[in-house]
């Protein structure tokens, strides 16, 4: 697999220059490390194993120890700072 960087740059209406760089990282086995960490830490693992050539690809995204917690029950929502 080849790593390519995606760089996006723009200036806001207020004159602030924003530069975003996306760098792919290839971590073999990272999904299982995250799954194990979620047993004892707050976080999330989002994953899709569905693949359709030219349209959908497989992906995994996750994190542990987030700075905020979002929760909802019925029509009530709550945001709590964790740090």
mmCIF file of the N, C-alpha and C atoms, coordinates in Angstrom:
data_MODEL
# 
_entry.id   MODEL 
# 
loop_
_atom_site.group_PDB 
_atom_site.id 
_atom_site.type_symbol 
_atom_site.label_atom_id 
_atom_site.label_alt_id 
_atom_site.label_comp_id 
_atom_site.label_asym_id 
_atom_site.label_entity_id 
_atom_site.label_seq_id 
_atom_site.pdbx_PDB_ins_code 
_atom_site.Cartn_x 
_atom_site.Cartn_y 
_atom_site.Cartn_z 
_atom_site.occupancy 
_atom_site.B_iso_or_equiv 
_atom_site.pdbx_formal_charge 
_atom_site.auth_seq_id 
_atom_site.auth_comp_id 
_atom_site.auth_asym_id 
_atom_site.auth_atom_id 
_atom_site.pdbx_PDB_model_num 
ATOM 1   N N  . UNK A 1 1  ? 0.829   -1.167 0.000  1.00 0.00 ? 1  UNK A N  1 
ATOM 2   C CA . UNK A 1 1  ? 0.000   0.000  0.000  1.00 0.00 ? 1  UNK A CA 1 
ATOM 3   C C  . UNK A 1 1  ? 0.884   1.245  0.000  1.00 0.00 ? 1  UNK A C  1 
ATOM 4   N N  . UNK A 1 2  ? 0.506   2.248  -0.749 1.00 0.00 ? 2  UNK A N  1 
ATOM 5   C CA . UNK A 1 2  ? 1.291   3.467  -0.833 1.00 0.00 ? 2  UNK A CA 1 
ATOM 6   C C  . UNK A 1 2  ? 0.651   4.548  0.019  1.00 0.00 ? 2  UNK A C  1 
ATOM 7   N N  . UNK A 1 3  ? 1.459   5.248  0.787  1.00 0.00 ? 3  UNK A N  1 
ATOM 8   C CA . UNK A 1 3  ? 0.955   6.340  1.617  1.00 0.00 ? 3  UNK A CA 1 
ATOM 9   C C  . UNK A 1 3  ? 1.008   7.638  0.826  1.00 0.00 ? 3  UNK A C  1 
ATOM 10  N N  . UNK A 1 4  ? -0.109  8.347  0.793  1.00 0.00 ? 4  UNK A N  1 
ATOM 11  C CA . UNK A 1 4  ? -0.146  9.656  0.145  1.00 0.00 ? 4  UNK A CA 1 
ATOM 12  C C  . UNK A 1 4  ? -0.723  10.658 1.130  1.00 0.00 ? 4  UNK A C  1 
ATOM 13  N N  . UNK A 1 5  ? -0.213  11.873 1.100  1.00 0.00 ? 5  UNK A N  1 
ATOM 14  C CA . UNK A 1 5  ? -0.701  12.935 1.964  1.00 0.00 ? 5  UNK A CA 1 
ATOM 15  C C  . UNK A 1 5  ? -1.706  13.775 1.205  1.00 0.00 ? 5  UNK A C  1 
ATOM 16  N N  . UNK A 1 6  ? -2.762  14.186 1.897  1.00 0.00 ? 6  UNK A N  1 
ATOM 17  C CA . UNK A 1 6  ? -3.778  15.052 1.323  1.00 0.00 ? 6  UNK A CA 1 
ATOM 18  C C  . UNK A 1 6  ? -3.693  16.381 2.065  1.00 0.00 ? 6  UNK A C  1 
ATOM 19  N N  . UNK A 1 7  ? -3.373  17.459 1.340  1.00 0.00 ? 7  UNK A N  1 
ATOM 20  C CA . UNK A 1 7  ? -3.244  18.774 1.963  1.00 0.00 ? 7  UNK A CA 1 
ATOM 21  C C  . UNK A 1 7  ? -4.315  19.692 1.395  1.00 0.00 ? 7  UNK A C  1 
ATOM 22  N N  . UNK A 1 8  ? -5.088  20.296 2.284  1.00 0.00 ? 8  UNK A N  1 
ATOM 23  C CA . UNK A 1 8  ? -6.134  21.232 1.918  1.00 0.00 ? 8  UNK A CA 1 
ATOM 24  C C  . UNK A 1 8  ? -5.851  22.553 2.611  1.00 0.00 ? 8  UNK A C  1 
ATOM 25  N N  . UNK A 1 9  ? -5.971  23.654 1.898  1.00 0.00 ? 9  UNK A N  1 
ATOM 26  C CA . UNK A 1 9  ? -5.699  24.961 2.488  1.00 0.00 ? 9  UNK A CA 1 
ATOM 27  C C  . UNK A 1 9  ? -6.738  25.954 1.992  1.00 0.00 ? 9  UNK A C  1 
ATOM 28  N N  . UNK A 1 10 ? -7.250  26.792 2.915  1.00 0.00 ? 10 UNK A N  1 
ATOM 29  C CA . UNK A 1 10 ? -8.199  27.829 2.516  1.00 0.00 ? 10 UNK A CA 1 
ATOM 30  C C  . UNK A 1 10 ? -8.140  28.974 3.518  1.00 0.00 ? 10 UNK A C  1 
ATOM 31  N N  . UNK A 1 11 ? -8.746  30.106 3.148  1.00 0.00 ? 11 UNK A N  1 
ATOM 32  C CA . UNK A 1 11 ? -8.803  31.279 4.022  1.00 0.00 ? 11 UNK A CA 1 
ATOM 33  C C  . UNK A 1 11 ? -10.265 31.558 4.335  1.00 0.00 ? 11 UNK A C  1 
ATOM 34  N N  . UNK A 1 12 ? -10.578 31.720 5.625  1.00 0.00 ? 12 UNK A N  1 
ATOM 35  C CA . UNK A 1 12 ? -11.952 31.970 6.044  1.00 0.00 ? 12 UNK A CA 1 
ATOM 36  C C  . UNK A 1 12 ? -12.357 33.404 5.712  1.00 0.00 ? 12 UNK A C  1 
ATOM 37  N N  . UNK A 1 13 ? -13.645 33.708 5.860  1.00 0.00 ? 13 UNK A N  1 
ATOM 38  C CA . UNK A 1 13 ? -14.133 35.067 5.621  1.00 0.00 ? 13 UNK A CA 1 
ATOM 39  C C  . UNK A 1 13 ? -13.474 36.069 6.556  1.00 0.00 ? 13 UNK A C  1 
ATOM 40  N N  . UNK A 1 14 ? -13.069 35.614 7.741  1.00 0.00 ? 14 UNK A N  1 
ATOM 41  C CA . UNK A 1 14 ? -12.405 36.488 8.711  1.00 0.00 ? 14 UNK A CA 1 
ATOM 42  C C  . UNK A 1 14 ? -10.913 36.625 8.477  1.00 0.00 ? 14 UNK A C  1 
ATOM 43  N N  . UNK A 1 15 ? -10.386 35.999 7.420  1.00 0.00 ? 15 UNK A N  1 
ATOM 44  C CA . UNK A 1 15 ? -8.979  36.126 7.085  1.00 0.00 ? 15 UNK A CA 1 
ATOM 45  C C  . UNK A 1 15 ? -8.051  35.118 7.748  1.00 0.00 ? 15 UNK A C  1 
ATOM 46  N N  . UNK A 1 16 ? -8.626  34.095 8.370  1.00 0.00 ? 16 UNK A N  1 
ATOM 47  C CA . UNK A 1 16 ? -7.800  33.073 9.021  1.00 0.00 ? 16 UNK A CA 1 
ATOM 48  C C  . UNK A 1 16 ? -7.437  31.997 8.001  1.00 0.00 ? 16 UNK A C  1 
ATOM 49  N N  . UNK A 1 17 ? -6.143  31.737 7.877  1.00 0.00 ? 17 UNK A N  1 
ATOM 50  C CA . UNK A 1 17 ? -5.688  30.691 6.959  1.00 0.00 ? 17 UNK A CA 1 
ATOM 51  C C  . UNK A 1 17 ? -5.762  29.343 7.675  1.00 0.00 ? 17 UNK A C  1 
ATOM 52  N N  . UNK A 1 18 ? -6.433  28.382 7.060  1.00 0.00 ? 18 UNK A N  1 
ATOM 53  C CA . UNK A 1 18 ? -6.587  27.041 7.624  1.00 0.00 ? 18 UNK A CA 1 
ATOM 54  C C  . UNK A 1 18 ? -5.890  26.050 6.707  1.00 0.00 ? 18 UNK A C  1 
ATOM 55  N N  . UNK A 1 19 ? -5.058  25.215 7.297  1.00 0.00 ? 19 UNK A N  1 
ATOM 56  C CA . UNK A 1 19 ? -4.377  24.175 6.517  1.00 0.00 ? 19 UNK A CA 1 
ATOM 57  C C  . UNK A 1 19 ? -4.621  22.841 7.203  1.00 0.00 ? 19 UNK A C  1 
ATOM 58  N N  . UNK A 1 20 ? -5.173  21.909 6.448  1.00 0.00 ? 20 UNK A N  1 
ATOM 59  C CA . UNK A 1 20 ? -5.469  20.585 6.967  1.00 0.00 ? 20 UNK A CA 1 
ATOM 60  C C  . UNK A 1 20 ? -4.646  19.564 6.204  1.00 0.00 ? 20 UNK A C  1 
ATOM 61  N N  . UNK A 1 21 ? -3.957  18.713 6.925  1.00 0.00 ? 21 UNK A N  1 
ATOM 62  C CA . UNK A 1 21 ? -3.160  17.657 6.312  1.00 0.00 ? 21 UNK A CA 1 
ATOM 63  C C  . UNK A 1 21 ? -3.672  16.311 6.788  1.00 0.00 ? 21 UNK A C  1 
ATOM 64  N N  . UNK A 1 22 ? -3.949  15.433 5.857  1.00 0.00 ? 22 UNK A N  1 
ATOM 65  C CA . UNK A 1 22 ? -4.372  14.078 6.177  1.00 0.00 ? 22 UNK A CA 1 
ATOM 66  C C  . UNK A 1 22 ? -3.263  13.128 5.778  1.00 0.00 ? 22 UNK A C  1 
ATOM 67  N N  . UNK A 1 23 ? -2.820  12.336 6.727  1.00 0.00 ? 23 UNK A N  1 
ATOM 68  C CA . UNK A 1 23 ? -1.751  11.377 6.475  1.00 0.00 ? 23 UNK A CA 1 
ATOM 69  C C  . UNK A 1 23 ? -2.228  9.984  6.857  1.00 0.00 ? 23 UNK A C  1 
ATOM 70  N N  . UNK A 1 24 ? -2.310  9.079  5.908  1.00 0.00 ? 24 UNK A N  1 
ATOM 71  C CA . UNK A 1 24 ? -2.744  7.719  6.247  1.00 0.00 ? 24 UNK A CA 1 
ATOM 72  C C  . UNK A 1 24 ? -1.707  7.004  7.103  1.00 0.00 ? 24 UNK A C  1 
ATOM 73  N N  . UNK A 1 25 ? -2.189  6.252  8.057  1.00 0.00 ? 25 UNK A N  1 
ATOM 74  C CA . UNK A 1 25 ? -1.326  5.453  8.920  1.00 0.00 ? 25 UNK A CA 1 
ATOM 75  C C  . UNK A 1 25 ? -1.758  4.000  8.789  1.00 0.00 ? 25 UNK A C  1 
ATOM 76  N N  . UNK A 1 26 ? -0.821  3.123  8.642  1.00 0.00 ? 26 UNK A N  1 
ATOM 77  C CA . UNK A 1 26 ? -1.127  1.711  8.474  1.00 0.00 ? 26 UNK A CA 1 
ATOM 78  C C  . UNK A 1 26 ? -0.649  0.956  9.707  1.00 0.00 ? 26 UNK A C  1 
ATOM 79  N N  . UNK A 1 27 ? -1.577  0.621  10.570 1.00 0.00 ? 27 UNK A N  1 
ATOM 80  C CA . UNK A 1 27 ? -1.259  -0.082 11.801 1.00 0.00 ? 27 UNK A CA 1 
ATOM 81  C C  . UNK A 1 27 ? -1.860  -1.478 11.748 1.00 0.00 ? 27 UNK A C  1 
ATOM 82  N N  . UNK A 1 28 ? -1.041  -2.431 11.464 1.00 0.00 ? 28 UNK A N  1 
ATOM 83  C CA . UNK A 1 28 ? -1.485  -3.824 11.451 1.00 0.00 ? 28 UNK A CA 1 
ATOM 84  C C  . UNK A 1 28 ? -1.835  -4.231 12.879 1.00 0.00 ? 28 UNK A C  1 
ATOM 85  N N  . UNK A 1 29 ? -3.028  -4.723 13.083 1.00 0.00 ? 29 UNK A N  1 
ATOM 86  C CA . UNK A 1 29 ? -3.437  -5.180 14.403 1.00 0.00 ? 29 UNK A CA 1 
ATOM 87  C C  . UNK A 1 29 ? -3.962  -4.097 15.324 1.00 0.00 ? 29 UNK A C  1 
ATOM 88  N N  . UNK A 1 30 ? -4.079  -2.869 14.850 1.00 0.00 ? 30 UNK A N  1 
ATOM 89  C CA . UNK A 1 30 ? -4.522  -1.767 15.709 1.00 0.00 ? 30 UNK A CA 1 
ATOM 90  C C  . UNK A 1 30 ? -5.971  -1.948 16.160 1.00 0.00 ? 30 UNK A C  1 
ATOM 91  N N  . UNK A 1 31 ? -6.802  -2.553 15.333 1.00 0.00 ? 31 UNK A N  1 
ATOM 92  C CA . UNK A 1 31 ? -8.205  -2.742 15.686 1.00 0.00 ? 31 UNK A CA 1 
ATOM 93  C C  . UNK A 1 31 ? -8.333  -3.569 16.969 1.00 0.00 ? 31 UNK A C  1 
ATOM 94  N N  . UNK A 1 32 ? -7.584  -4.658 17.070 1.00 0.00 ? 32 UNK A N  1 
ATOM 95  C CA . UNK A 1 32 ? -7.672  -5.509 18.258 1.00 0.00 ? 32 UNK A CA 1 
ATOM 96  C C  . UNK A 1 32 ? -7.102  -4.807 19.492 1.00 0.00 ? 32 UNK A C  1 
ATOM 97  N N  . UNK A 1 33 ? -6.082  -3.986 19.324 1.00 0.00 ? 33 UNK A N  1 
ATOM 98  C CA . UNK A 1 33 ? -5.560  -3.208 20.451 1.00 0.00 ? 33 UNK A CA 1 
ATOM 99  C C  . UNK A 1 33 ? -6.628  -2.252 20.982 1.00 0.00 ? 33 UNK A C  1 
ATOM 100 N N  . UNK A 1 34 ? -7.372  -1.632 20.069 1.00 0.00 ? 34 UNK A N  1 
ATOM 101 C CA . UNK A 1 34 ? -8.442  -0.725 20.467 1.00 0.00 ? 34 UNK A CA 1 
ATOM 102 C C  . UNK A 1 34 ? -9.571  -1.491 21.139 1.00 0.00 ? 34 UNK A C  1 
ATOM 103 N N  . UNK A 1 35 ? -9.958  -2.628 20.583 1.00 0.00 ? 35 UNK A N  1 
ATOM 104 C CA . UNK A 1 35 ? -11.012 -3.454 21.185 1.00 0.00 ? 35 UNK A CA 1 
ATOM 105 C C  . UNK A 1 35 ? -10.638 -3.818 22.620 1.00 0.00 ? 35 UNK A C  1 
ATOM 106 N N  . UNK A 1 36 ? -9.419  -4.235 22.835 1.00 0.00 ? 36 UNK A N  1 
ATOM 107 C CA . UNK A 1 36 ? -8.961  -4.589 24.183 1.00 0.00 ? 36 UNK A CA 1 
ATOM 108 C C  . UNK A 1 36 ? -8.973  -3.377 25.114 1.00 0.00 ? 36 UNK A C  1 
ATOM 109 N N  . UNK A 1 37 ? -8.554  -2.214 24.620 1.00 0.00 ? 37 UNK A N  1 
ATOM 110 C CA . UNK A 1 37 ? -8.512  -1.001 25.442 1.00 0.00 ? 37 UNK A CA 1 
ATOM 111 C C  . UNK A 1 37 ? -9.912  -0.549 25.841 1.00 0.00 ? 37 UNK A C  1 
ATOM 112 N N  . UNK A 1 38 ? -10.918 -0.822 25.007 1.00 0.00 ? 38 UNK A N  1 
ATOM 113 C CA . UNK A 1 38 ? -12.285 -0.393 25.301 1.00 0.00 ? 38 UNK A CA 1 
ATOM 114 C C  . UNK A 1 38 ? -12.902 -1.160 26.465 1.00 0.00 ? 38 UNK A C  1 
ATOM 115 N N  . UNK A 1 39 ? -12.266 -2.240 26.903 1.00 0.00 ? 39 UNK A N  1 
ATOM 116 C CA . UNK A 1 39 ? -12.747 -2.957 28.083 1.00 0.00 ? 39 UNK A CA 1 
ATOM 117 C C  . UNK A 1 39 ? -12.527 -2.151 29.357 1.00 0.00 ? 39 UNK A C  1 
ATOM 118 N N  . UNK A 1 40 ? -11.552 -1.260 29.361 1.00 0.00 ? 40 UNK A N  1 
ATOM 119 C CA . UNK A 1 40 ? -11.231 -0.518 30.581 1.00 0.00 ? 40 UNK A CA 1 
ATOM 120 C C  . UNK A 1 40 ? -11.179 1.003  30.396 1.00 0.00 ? 40 UNK A C  1 
ATOM 121 N N  . UNK A 1 41 ? -11.439 1.501  29.191 1.00 0.00 ? 41 UNK A N  1 
ATOM 122 C CA . UNK A 1 41 ? -11.407 2.942  28.910 1.00 0.00 ? 41 UNK A CA 1 
ATOM 123 C C  . UNK A 1 41 ? -12.666 3.336  28.143 1.00 0.00 ? 41 UNK A C  1 
ATOM 124 N N  . UNK A 1 42 ? -13.073 4.593  28.302 1.00 0.00 ? 42 UNK A N  1 
ATOM 125 C CA . UNK A 1 42 ? -14.165 5.119  27.475 1.00 0.00 ? 42 UNK A CA 1 
ATOM 126 C C  . UNK A 1 42 ? -13.662 5.301  26.057 1.00 0.00 ? 42 UNK A C  1 
ATOM 127 N N  . UNK A 1 43 ? -14.548 5.155  25.100 1.00 0.00 ? 43 UNK A N  1 
ATOM 128 C CA . UNK A 1 43 ? -14.162 5.353  23.708 1.00 0.00 ? 43 UNK A CA 1 
ATOM 129 C C  . UNK A 1 43 ? -15.163 4.712  22.774 1.00 0.00 ? 43 UNK A C  1 
ATOM 130 N N  . UNK A 1 44 ? -14.759 4.589  21.513 1.00 0.00 ? 44 UNK A N  1 
ATOM 131 C CA . UNK A 1 44 ? -15.658 4.028  20.502 1.00 0.00 ? 44 UNK A CA 1 
ATOM 132 C C  . UNK A 1 44 ? -14.833 3.388  19.398 1.00 0.00 ? 44 UNK A C  1 
ATOM 133 N N  . UNK A 1 45 ? -15.418 2.378  18.785 1.00 0.00 ? 45 UNK A N  1 
ATOM 134 C CA . UNK A 1 45 ? -14.857 1.764  17.582 1.00 0.00 ? 45 UNK A CA 1 
ATOM 135 C C  . UNK A 1 45 ? -15.972 1.706  16.557 1.00 0.00 ? 45 UNK A C  1 
ATOM 136 N N  . UNK A 1 46 ? -15.800 2.394  15.446 1.00 0.00 ? 46 UNK A N  1 
ATOM 137 C CA . UNK A 1 46 ? -16.738 2.369  14.329 1.00 0.00 ? 46 UNK A CA 1 
ATOM 138 C C  . UNK A 1 46 ? -16.058 1.613  13.203 1.00 0.00 ? 46 UNK A C  1 
ATOM 139 N N  . UNK A 1 47 ? -16.791 0.696  12.586 1.00 0.00 ? 47 UNK A N  1 
ATOM 140 C CA . UNK A 1 47 ? -16.161 -0.159 11.591 1.00 0.00 ? 47 UNK A CA 1 
ATOM 141 C C  . UNK A 1 47 ? -17.164 -0.555 10.520 1.00 0.00 ? 47 UNK A C  1 
ATOM 142 N N  . UNK A 1 48 ? -16.699 -0.676 9.297  1.00 0.00 ? 48 UNK A N  1 
ATOM 143 C CA . UNK A 1 48 ? -17.523 -1.172 8.201  1.00 0.00 ? 48 UNK A CA 1 
ATOM 144 C C  . UNK A 1 48 ? -16.718 -2.187 7.403  1.00 0.00 ? 48 UNK A C  1 
ATOM 145 N N  . UNK A 1 49 ? -17.259 -3.378 7.266  1.00 0.00 ? 49 UNK A N  1 
ATOM 146 C CA . UNK A 1 49 ? -16.613 -4.417 6.466  1.00 0.00 ? 49 UNK A CA 1 
ATOM 147 C C  . UNK A 1 49 ? -17.274 -4.563 5.099  1.00 0.00 ? 49 UNK A C  1 
ATOM 148 N N  . UNK A 1 50 ? -18.195 -3.647 4.779  1.00 0.00 ? 50 UNK A N  1 
ATOM 149 C CA . UNK A 1 50 ? -18.892 -3.710 3.496  1.00 0.00 ? 50 UNK A CA 1 
ATOM 150 C C  . UNK A 1 50 ? -18.012 -3.108 2.409  1.00 0.00 ? 50 UNK A C  1 
ATOM 151 N N  . UNK A 1 51 ? -17.902 -3.791 1.310  1.00 0.00 ? 51 UNK A N  1 
ATOM 152 C CA . UNK A 1 51 ? -17.068 -3.311 0.211  1.00 0.00 ? 51 UNK A CA 1 
ATOM 153 C C  . UNK A 1 51 ? -17.803 -3.519 -1.109 1.00 0.00 ? 51 UNK A C  1 
ATOM 154 N N  . UNK A 1 52 ? -17.803 -2.481 -1.934 1.00 0.00 ? 52 UNK A N  1 
ATOM 155 C CA . UNK A 1 52 ? -18.374 -2.548 -3.274 1.00 0.00 ? 52 UNK A CA 1 
ATOM 156 C C  . UNK A 1 52 ? -17.426 -1.783 -4.182 1.00 0.00 ? 52 UNK A C  1 
ATOM 157 N N  . UNK A 1 53 ? -16.818 -2.425 -5.168 1.00 0.00 ? 53 UNK A N  1 
ATOM 158 C CA . UNK A 1 53 ? -15.800 -1.783 -6.015 1.00 0.00 ? 53 UNK A CA 1 
ATOM 159 C C  . UNK A 1 53 ? -16.272 -0.456 -6.610 1.00 0.00 ? 53 UNK A C  1 
ATOM 160 N N  . UNK A 1 54 ? -15.453 0.564  -6.438 1.00 0.00 ? 54 UNK A N  1 
ATOM 161 C CA . UNK A 1 54 ? -15.752 1.875  -7.001 1.00 0.00 ? 54 UNK A CA 1 
ATOM 162 C C  . UNK A 1 54 ? -16.700 2.717  -6.176 1.00 0.00 ? 54 UNK A C  1 
ATOM 163 N N  . UNK A 1 55 ? -17.241 2.165  -5.093 1.00 0.00 ? 55 UNK A N  1 
ATOM 164 C CA . UNK A 1 55 ? -18.201 2.925  -4.308 1.00 0.00 ? 55 UNK A CA 1 
ATOM 165 C C  . UNK A 1 55 ? -17.904 2.910  -2.811 1.00 0.00 ? 55 UNK A C  1 
ATOM 166 N N  . UNK A 1 56 ? -17.839 1.747  -2.217 1.00 0.00 ? 56 UNK A N  1 
ATOM 167 C CA . UNK A 1 56 ? -17.629 1.636  -0.773 1.00 0.00 ? 56 UNK A CA 1 
ATOM 168 C C  . UNK A 1 56 ? -16.345 0.874  -0.478 1.00 0.00 ? 56 UNK A C  1 
ATOM 169 N N  . UNK A 1 57 ? -15.656 1.278  0.567  1.00 0.00 ? 57 UNK A N  1 
ATOM 170 C CA . UNK A 1 57 ? -14.456 0.561  1.000  1.00 0.00 ? 57 UNK A CA 1 
ATOM 171 C C  . UNK A 1 57 ? -14.603 0.198  2.475  1.00 0.00 ? 57 UNK A C  1 
ATOM 172 N N  . UNK A 1 58 ? -13.809 -0.739 2.905  1.00 0.00 ? 58 UNK A N  1 
ATOM 173 C CA . UNK A 1 58 ? -13.791 -1.116 4.318  1.00 0.00 ? 58 UNK A CA 1 
ATOM 174 C C  . UNK A 1 58 ? -13.029 -0.057 5.099  1.00 0.00 ? 58 UNK A C  1 
ATOM 175 N N  . UNK A 1 59 ? -13.468 0.194  6.326  1.00 0.00 ? 59 UNK A N  1 
ATOM 176 C CA . UNK A 1 59 ? -12.784 1.183  7.140  1.00 0.00 ? 59 UNK A CA 1 
ATOM 177 C C  . UNK A 1 59 ? -13.007 0.897  8.617  1.00 0.00 ? 59 UNK A C  1 
ATOM 178 N N  . UNK A 1 60 ? -12.098 1.391  9.438  1.00 0.00 ? 60 UNK A N  1 
ATOM 179 C CA . UNK A 1 60 ? -12.187 1.348  10.891 1.00 0.00 ? 60 UNK A CA 1 
ATOM 180 C C  . UNK A 1 60 ? -11.782 2.717  11.414 1.00 0.00 ? 60 UNK A C  1 
ATOM 181 N N  . UNK A 1 61 ? -12.473 3.178  12.444 1.00 0.00 ? 61 UNK A N  1 
ATOM 182 C CA . UNK A 1 61 ? -12.130 4.450  13.059 1.00 0.00 ? 61 UNK A CA 1 
ATOM 183 C C  . UNK A 1 61 ? -12.479 4.345  14.538 1.00 0.00 ? 61 UNK A C  1 
ATOM 184 N N  . UNK A 1 62 ? -11.594 4.788  15.393 1.00 0.00 ? 62 UNK A N  1 
ATOM 185 C CA . UNK A 1 62 ? -11.899 4.712  16.809 1.00 0.00 ? 62 UNK A CA 1 
ATOM 186 C C  . UNK A 1 62 ? -10.941 5.522  17.645 1.00 0.00 ? 62 UNK A C  1 
ATOM 187 N N  . UNK A 1 63 ? -11.275 5.645  18.921 1.00 0.00 ? 63 UNK A N  1 
ATOM 188 C CA . UNK A 1 63 ? -10.417 6.364  19.856 1.00 0.00 ? 63 UNK A CA 1 
ATOM 189 C C  . UNK A 1 63 ? -10.762 5.929  21.272 1.00 0.00 ? 63 UNK A C  1 
ATOM 190 N N  . UNK A 1 64 ? -9.833  6.208  22.195 1.00 0.00 ? 64 UNK A N  1 
ATOM 191 C CA . UNK A 1 64 ? -10.086 5.981  23.615 1.00 0.00 ? 64 UNK A CA 1 
ATOM 192 C C  . UNK A 1 64 ? -9.792  7.263  24.374 1.00 0.00 ? 64 UNK A C  1 
ATOM 193 N N  . UNK A 1 65 ? -10.325 7.357  25.583 1.00 0.00 ? 65 UNK A N  1 
ATOM 194 C CA . UNK A 1 65 ? -10.137 8.508  26.468 1.00 0.00 ? 65 UNK A CA 1 
ATOM 195 C C  . UNK A 1 65 ? -10.509 9.833  25.803 1.00 0.00 ? 65 UNK A C  1 
ATOM 196 N N  . UNK A 1 66 ? -11.783 9.992  25.387 1.00 0.00 ? 66 UNK A N  1 
ATOM 197 C CA . UNK A 1 66 ? -12.206 11.238 24.737 1.00 0.00 ? 66 UNK A CA 1 
ATOM 198 C C  . UNK A 1 66 ? -12.267 12.395 25.737 1.00 0.00 ? 66 UNK A C  1 
ATOM 199 N N  . UNK A 1 67 ? -12.169 13.649 25.255 1.00 0.00 ? 67 UNK A N  1 
ATOM 200 C CA . UNK A 1 67 ? -12.232 14.806 26.145 1.00 0.00 ? 67 UNK A CA 1 
ATOM 201 C C  . UNK A 1 67 ? -13.658 15.154 26.582 1.00 0.00 ? 67 UNK A C  1 
ATOM 202 N N  . UNK A 1 68 ? -14.665 14.701 25.834 1.00 0.00 ? 68 UNK A N  1 
ATOM 203 C CA . UNK A 1 68 ? -16.068 14.959 26.185 1.00 0.00 ? 68 UNK A CA 1 
ATOM 204 C C  . UNK A 1 68 ? -16.880 13.682 26.024 1.00 0.00 ? 68 UNK A C  1 
ATOM 205 N N  . UNK A 1 69 ? -18.011 13.639 26.742 1.00 0.00 ? 69 UNK A N  1 
ATOM 206 C CA . UNK A 1 69 ? -18.935 12.517 26.622 1.00 0.00 ? 69 UNK A CA 1 
ATOM 207 C C  . UNK A 1 69 ? -20.268 13.056 26.118 1.00 0.00 ? 69 UNK A C  1 
ATOM 208 N N  . UNK A 1 70 ? -20.794 12.460 25.077 1.00 0.00 ? 70 UNK A N  1 
ATOM 209 C CA . UNK A 1 70 ? -22.106 12.804 24.549 1.00 0.00 ? 70 UNK A CA 1 
ATOM 210 C C  . UNK A 1 70 ? -23.043 11.658 24.892 1.00 0.00 ? 70 UNK A C  1 
ATOM 211 N N  . UNK A 1 71 ? -24.189 11.973 25.506 1.00 0.00 ? 71 UNK A N  1 
ATOM 212 C CA . UNK A 1 71 ? -25.151 10.923 25.820 1.00 0.00 ? 71 UNK A CA 1 
ATOM 213 C C  . UNK A 1 71 ? -26.554 11.449 25.565 1.00 0.00 ? 71 UNK A C  1 
ATOM 214 N N  . UNK A 1 72 ? -27.463 10.537 25.268 1.00 0.00 ? 72 UNK A N  1 
ATOM 215 C CA . UNK A 1 72 ? -28.845 10.918 25.002 1.00 0.00 ? 72 UNK A CA 1 
ATOM 216 C C  . UNK A 1 72 ? -29.773 9.804  25.446 1.00 0.00 ? 72 UNK A C  1 
ATOM 217 N N  . UNK A 1 73 ? -30.903 10.211 26.026 1.00 0.00 ? 73 UNK A N  1 
ATOM 218 C CA . UNK A 1 73 ? -31.967 9.287  26.392 1.00 0.00 ? 73 UNK A CA 1 
ATOM 219 C C  . UNK A 1 73 ? -33.260 9.940  25.947 1.00 0.00 ? 73 UNK A C  1 
ATOM 220 N N  . UNK A 1 74 ? -33.985 9.269  25.070 1.00 0.00 ? 74 UNK A N  1 
ATOM 221 C CA . UNK A 1 74 ? -35.207 9.863  24.545 1.00 0.00 ? 74 UNK A CA 1 
ATOM 222 C C  . UNK A 1 74 ? -34.895 11.153 23.815 1.00 0.00 ? 74 UNK A C  1 
ATOM 223 N N  . UNK A 1 75 ? -35.523 12.248 24.251 1.00 0.00 ? 75 UNK A N  1 
ATOM 224 C CA . UNK A 1 75 ? -35.297 13.546 23.613 1.00 0.00 ? 75 UNK A CA 1 
ATOM 225 C C  . UNK A 1 75 ? -34.325 14.428 24.391 1.00 0.00 ? 75 UNK A C  1 
ATOM 226 N N  . UNK A 1 76 ? -33.766 13.893 25.457 1.00 0.00 ? 76 UNK A N  1 
ATOM 227 C CA . UNK A 1 76 ? -32.817 14.661 26.270 1.00 0.00 ? 76 UNK A CA 1 
ATOM 228 C C  . UNK A 1 76 ? -31.389 14.295 25.881 1.00 0.00 ? 76 UNK A C  1 
ATOM 229 N N  . UNK A 1 77 ? -30.556 15.307 25.714 1.00 0.00 ? 77 UNK A N  1 
ATOM 230 C CA . UNK A 1 77 ? -29.149 15.091 25.361 1.00 0.00 ? 77 UNK A CA 1 
ATOM 231 C C  . UNK A 1 77 ? -28.269 15.795 26.388 1.00 0.00 ? 77 UNK A C  1 
ATOM 232 N N  . UNK A 1 78 ? -27.075 15.236 26.589 1.00 0.00 ? 78 UNK A N  1 
ATOM 233 C CA . UNK A 1 78 ? -26.153 15.796 27.576 1.00 0.00 ? 78 UNK A CA 1 
ATOM 234 C C  . UNK A 1 78 ? -24.732 15.767 27.032 1.00 0.00 ? 78 UNK A C  1 
ATOM 235 N N  . UNK A 1 79 ? -23.977 16.829 27.285 1.00 0.00 ? 79 UNK A N  1 
ATOM 236 C CA . UNK A 1 79 ? -22.558 16.904 26.946 1.00 0.00 ? 79 UNK A CA 1 
ATOM 237 C C  . UNK A 1 79 ? -21.807 17.158 28.247 1.00 0.00 ? 79 UNK A C  1 
ATOM 238 N N  . UNK A 1 80 ? -20.827 16.293 28.542 1.00 0.00 ? 80 UNK A N  1 
ATOM 239 C CA . UNK A 1 80 ? -20.070 16.425 29.791 1.00 0.00 ? 80 UNK A CA 1 
ATOM 240 C C  . UNK A 1 80 ? -18.576 16.446 29.492 1.00 0.00 ? 80 UNK A C  1 
ATOM 241 N N  . UNK A 1 81 ? -17.880 17.443 30.037 1.00 0.00 ? 81 UNK A N  1 
ATOM 242 C CA . UNK A 1 81 ? -16.422 17.513 29.888 1.00 0.00 ? 81 UNK A CA 1 
ATOM 243 C C  . UNK A 1 81 ? -15.786 16.450 30.771 1.00 0.00 ? 81 UNK A C  1 
ATOM 244 N N  . UNK A 1 82 ? -14.836 15.701 30.216 1.00 0.00 ? 82 UNK A N  1 
ATOM 245 C CA . UNK A 1 82 ? -14.180 14.633 30.959 1.00 0.00 ? 82 UNK A CA 1 
ATOM 246 C C  . UNK A 1 82 ? -12.766 14.986 31.384 1.00 0.00 ? 82 UNK A C  1 
ATOM 247 N N  . UNK A 1 83 ? -12.247 16.099 30.907 1.00 0.00 ? 83 UNK A N  1 
ATOM 248 C CA . UNK A 1 83 ? -10.863 16.454 31.270 1.00 0.00 ? 83 UNK A CA 1 
ATOM 249 C C  . UNK A 1 83 ? -10.827 17.666 32.161 1.00 0.00 ? 83 UNK A C  1 
# 
